[in-house]
Amino acid sequence: MSHKIPVKMFTTLLIAFLSFTLSAQDSLSAEVEQKKPYPFKRGEYLHFAVSYGIILAGYATIEVHEELAFRGTDVFKFVTTARSRNAFNWIFKVRDATASYFDKENMHSLRFEKNLREGSYEDDTVIDYDQVNLKADYISERKGKMTRKATIDIPQNVMDPLSALFYVRTLDLSVGKEIIIPATDNKKVYDIKVIVHRTETVKVKAGKFKCWVVEPVMADGGVFKKDGKVLVWLTSDDKKMPVKMETKVYIGSIVAELDWYVIK
């Protein structure tokens, strides 16, 4: 196995974990109409330690901001970062970031930004969503490559990977529930089956939490193949805060655990 796998696999894990649109087309509209209070607020900050086996490989963060009148709409701005430890930088340096602009009134994505810095690999991607005409404009600038542009068709109220995580936190979960959902990643639109397996109490550095254990299964061509398995632990209270993520790799597993957080 390449020494690059631990950090790169975590970046893939984080993006895939954030790919929760958690609703089929018909039920998504019903959820939006309910206008439930948001379980997160500006100032929320989650910090994760990322390990490969017993090795601490890096850190990740998820945070919530707000912007007024983004394209005339009030939005949440969700931001994530993933970075390798300084001790690992000489092996494989990672400095990744994503940002999502989420329409607070209509509960869907308006813009998604992804900036990847992984070793010598650099890629900056922006997706702008037209939720009225059901189109998305995609542009990607990769180091050493030609700029890629495309306009794709999107389903109604489709979400980017980051907004989708926060959207699922507004939903009601129950053991045994399975949901087929539409999602976007880069130029692709694909389905995710989300399975709620069980409740479980988990202990991480940030504390002890009763959680829903949830598994997102990507369709063929998605981030994870059928032989990959990702589990996510979301607190079973109203906040549904992510506290742990785990995925199996060729040898061992990658685990991200909440080590400290700020909730407003």
JOTA-V975737 format. One record per residue. N is the residue number from 1. RES is the residue in one letter. SS is DSSP state (A for helix, B for strand, O for the rest). Layout:
n:N res:RES ss:SS
n:N res:RES ss:SS
This chain:
n:1 res:M ss:O
n:2 res:S ss:O
n:3 res:H ss:O
n:4 res:K ss:O
n:5 res:I ss:A
n:6 res:P ss:A
n:7 res:V ss:A
n:8 res:K ss:A
n:9 res:M ss:A
n:10 res:F ss:A
n:11 res:T ss:A
n:12 res:T ss:A
n:13 res:L ss:A
n:14 res:L ss:A
n:15 res:I ss:A
n:16 res:A ss:A
n:17 res:F ss:A
n:18 res:L ss:O
n:19 res:S ss:O
n:20 res:F ss:O
n:21 res:T ss:O
n:22 res:L ss:O
n:23 res:S ss:O
n:24 res:A ss:O
n:25 res:Q ss:A
n:26 res:D ss:A
n:27 res:S ss:A
n:28 res:L ss:A
n:29 res:S ss:A
n:30 res:A ss:A
n:31 res:E ss:A
n:32 res:V ss:A
n:33 res:E ss:A
n:34 res:Q ss:A
n:35 res:K ss:O
n:36 res:K ss:O
n:37 res:P ss:O
n:38 res:Y ss:O
n:39 res:P ss:O
n:40 res:F ss:O
n:41 res:K ss:O
n:42 res:R ss:O
n:43 res:G ss:O
n:44 res:E ss:O
n:45 res:Y ss:B
n:46 res:L ss:B
n:47 res:H ss:B
n:48 res:F ss:B
n:49 res:A ss:B
n:50 res:V ss:B
n:51 res:S ss:B
n:52 res:Y ss:B
n:53 res:G ss:O
n:54 res:I ss:O
n:55 res:I ss:B
n:56 res:L ss:B
n:57 res:A ss:B
n:58 res:G ss:B
n:59 res:Y ss:B
n:60 res:A ss:B
n:61 res:T ss:B
n:62 res:I ss:B
n:63 res:E ss:B
n:64 res:V ss:B
n:65 res:H ss:B
n:66 res:E ss:B
n:67 res:E ss:B
n:68 res:L ss:B
n:69 res:A ss:B
n:70 res:F ss:B
n:71 res:R ss:O
n:72 res:G ss:O
n:73 res:T ss:B
n:74 res:D ss:B
n:75 res:V ss:B
n:76 res:F ss:B
n:77 res:K ss:B
n:78 res:F ss:B
n:79 res:V ss:B
n:80 res:T ss:B
n:81 res:T ss:B
n:82 res:A ss:B
n:83 res:R ss:B
n:84 res:S ss:B
n:85 res:R ss:O
n:86 res:N ss:A
n:87 res:A ss:A
n:88 res:F ss:A
n:89 res:N ss:A
n:90 res:W ss:A
n:91 res:I ss:A
n:92 res:F ss:A
n:93 res:K ss:O
n:94 res:V ss:B
n:95 res:R ss:B
n:96 res:D ss:B
n:97 res:A ss:B
n:98 res:T ss:B
n:99 res:A ss:B
n:100 res:S ss:B
n:101 res:Y ss:B
n:102 res:F ss:B
n:103 res:D ss:B
n:104 res:K ss:O
n:105 res:E ss:O
n:106 res:N ss:O
n:107 res:M ss:O
n:108 res:H ss:B
n:109 res:S ss:B
n:110 res:L ss:B
n:111 res:R ss:B
n:112 res:F ss:B
n:113 res:E ss:B
n:114 res:K ss:B
n:115 res:N ss:B
n:116 res:L ss:B
n:117 res:R ss:B
n:118 res:E ss:B
n:119 res:G ss:O
n:120 res:S ss:O
n:121 res:Y ss:B
n:122 res:E ss:B
n:123 res:D ss:B
n:124 res:D ss:B
n:125 res:T ss:B
n:126 res:V ss:B
n:127 res:I ss:B
n:128 res:D ss:B
n:129 res:Y ss:B
n:130 res:D ss:B
n:131 res:Q ss:O
n:132 res:V ss:O
n:133 res:N ss:O
n:134 res:L ss:O
n:135 res:K ss:B
n:136 res:A ss:B
n:137 res:D ss:B
n:138 res:Y ss:B
n:139 res:I ss:B
n:140 res:S ss:B
n:141 res:E ss:B
n:142 res:R ss:B
n:143 res:K ss:O
n:144 res:G ss:O
n:145 res:K ss:O
n:146 res:M ss:O
n:147 res:T ss:O
n:148 res:R ss:B
n:149 res:K ss:B
n:150 res:A ss:B
n:151 res:T ss:B
n:152 res:I ss:B
n:153 res:D ss:B
n:154 res:I ss:O
n:155 res:P ss:O
n:156 res:Q ss:O
n:157 res:N ss:O
n:158 res:V ss:O
n:159 res:M ss:O
n:160 res:D ss:O
n:161 res:P ss:A
n:162 res:L ss:A
n:163 res:S ss:A
n:164 res:A ss:A
n:165 res:L ss:A
n:166 res:F ss:A
n:167 res:Y ss:A
n:168 res:V ss:A
n:169 res:R ss:O
n:170 res:T ss:O
n:171 res:L ss:O
n:172 res:D ss:O
n:173 res:L ss:O
n:174 res:S ss:O
n:175 res:V ss:O
n:176 res:G ss:O
n:177 res:K ss:O
n:178 res:E ss:B
n:179 res:I ss:B
n:180 res:I ss:B
n:181 res:I ss:B
n:182 res:P ss:B
n:183 res:A ss:B
n:184 res:T ss:B
n:185 res:D ss:B
n:186 res:N ss:O
n:187 res:K ss:O
n:188 res:K ss:B
n:189 res:V ss:B
n:190 res:Y ss:B
n:191 res:D ss:B
n:192 res:I ss:B
n:193 res:K ss:B
n:194 res:V ss:B
n:195 res:I ss:B
n:196 res:V ss:B
n:197 res:H ss:B
n:198 res:R ss:B
n:199 res:T ss:B
n:200 res:E ss:B
n:201 res:T ss:B
n:202 res:V ss:B
n:203 res:K ss:B
n:204 res:V ss:B
n:205 res:K ss:O
n:206 res:A ss:O
n:207 res:G ss:B
n:208 res:K ss:B
n:209 res:F ss:B
n:210 res:K ss:B
n:211 res:C ss:B
n:212 res:W ss:B
n:213 res:V ss:B
n:214 res:V ss:B
n:215 res:E ss:B
n:216 res:P ss:B
n:217 res:V ss:B
n:218 res:M ss:B
n:219 res:A ss:O
n:220 res:D ss:O
n:221 res:G ss:O
n:222 res:G ss:O
n:223 res:V ss:O
n:224 res:F ss:O
n:225 res:K ss:O
n:226 res:K ss:O
n:227 res:D ss:O
n:228 res:G ss:O
n:229 res:K ss:O
n:230 res:V ss:B
n:231 res:L ss:B
n:232 res:V ss:B
n:233 res:W ss:B
n:234 res:L ss:B
n:235 res:T ss:B
n:236 res:S ss:O
n:237 res:D ss:O
n:238 res:D ss:O
n:239 res:K ss:O
n:240 res:K ss:O
n:241 res:M ss:O
n:242 res:P ss:B
n:243 res:V ss:B
n:244 res:K ss:B
n:245 res:M ss:B
n:246 res:E ss:B
n:247 res:T ss:B
n:248 res:K ss:B
n:249 res:V ss:O
n:250 res:Y ss:O
n:251 res:I ss:O
n:252 res:G ss:O
n:253 res:S ss:B
n:254 res:I ss:B
n:255 res:V ss:B
n:256 res:A ss:B
n:257 res:E ss:B
n:258 res:L ss:B
n:259 res:D ss:B
n:260 res:W ss:B
n:261 res:Y ss:B
n:262 res:V ss:B
n:263 res:I ss:O
n:264 res:K ss:O
